[in-house]
Amino acid sequence: MKRTIFALATAATLATGAVSAPTPADARCYGCAVGAGVAAGVIGGAIIGGAIANSAPAYYAPAQGYVVYQGYGAPYPVACPGGYWARRPLYDQWGNPVGWSRPRFICP
């Protein structure tokens, strides 16, 4: 899906550049080429920035309140790249740690 959108955006950028190129009749319009270049740069930057912003991070942080549970040897319940087992510390009414919750599989 991302490749299709990126290909369509690239084609639209190239088509816009080809259509907005000055012809001999428009040779006296010096600002047109500058404006087209600025517009193409803004559009291209938005496409590249969007692709970078939507890329997956290399590391997933544990969910808030959970600690990664390294010792749990159960298989993953679903196919999830980057998934992990985690559990929460349990506290008594005075805030002292008294144990751990059951392991939970977290798929980011």
N, C-alpha and C positions, 0 to 999 in steps of 0.2 A: 504494500500500500504506500509506504513512504517513497519507494523508488518511482512509482507511477506519478505521485504528486510532484516529486522533484523533477521528473522528466517533463511533465506538463509545464511546470513553472519555468524550466530552462527554455523550452520551445517558445513560450510566450515572451520571454525576455529577448530571445533572438529575433522573433518576428517583430516585436516593437522596435528594436534597433534597426531592422531592415526597412520598415515602413517610415520611420522618422528620419532617415538619412536625407540630407539635403540634395536636391536635384539642381541642374544648372540654372533653372528658373529661380531657385531660391538662394542663389549664390550670395546675395547681399545680406542675408539674414545670418549675421555672425553669432548672435546669441542662441540660435536654434540648436547648433551642435553642442554648445556648452550645456544647455538645458537638457538635451537628450542624454548627454553623458552623465550629468548629475542624477537624472531620473533612473537611468540604467544602474548606476552605482547604488542608489538607495534600494531599488528593487532587488538587485543581486545580494546586497548586504542583508536584507530582510530574509531572503531565501536561505542563505548560508547560516545566519543567526538562528533561524527557526530549526534548521536541521541539527545544529549543535545543541540547542536547548532541549530537543526531543530525544537526544541520544541517551541510552541507559548508562547509569553510573557504574563504575567498575567495582564498587564496594557498597554493600547494603548495611546500614546501621540497624541494630536491634530496635524493635518497636519500643515505644516509651513504656517504662516500667518493667521491661523484660530483660533478662540476662541470657546470652547465648549459652546453650546447654551442650557442651562438647562431649559429655560422656554417654549420651543416649544413642544406642546403636540401632534403633528402629529404622526401617527404610522410609523413604519419603512417600507420603500417601498420594501425592499428585506429581506430575512432571512439571517442576518449577525450577528454572535455572536461578540460582542465587538464594533458594529457600533454605531455611535453617530451623532447628528445634530450639525453643527458648522456654524459660519458666520465670515466674515472678517470686521475689522473696515475700514471705508472709510475716506480719508483725503482730505483736500482742497490743493490748490497749495502751501500753506505756511507750510504744515505739521500738521495742526490742525485737530483733529478728528471731523467729521461732521455727522457721522451716521454709520449704519451697512449695510452690504450686505444682500441679501435674504438668508434664512437658506439653507444649503446644507447638504445632508446626506453623511457621509464619512464611507466607509466600509474598515477597514484596511486589 
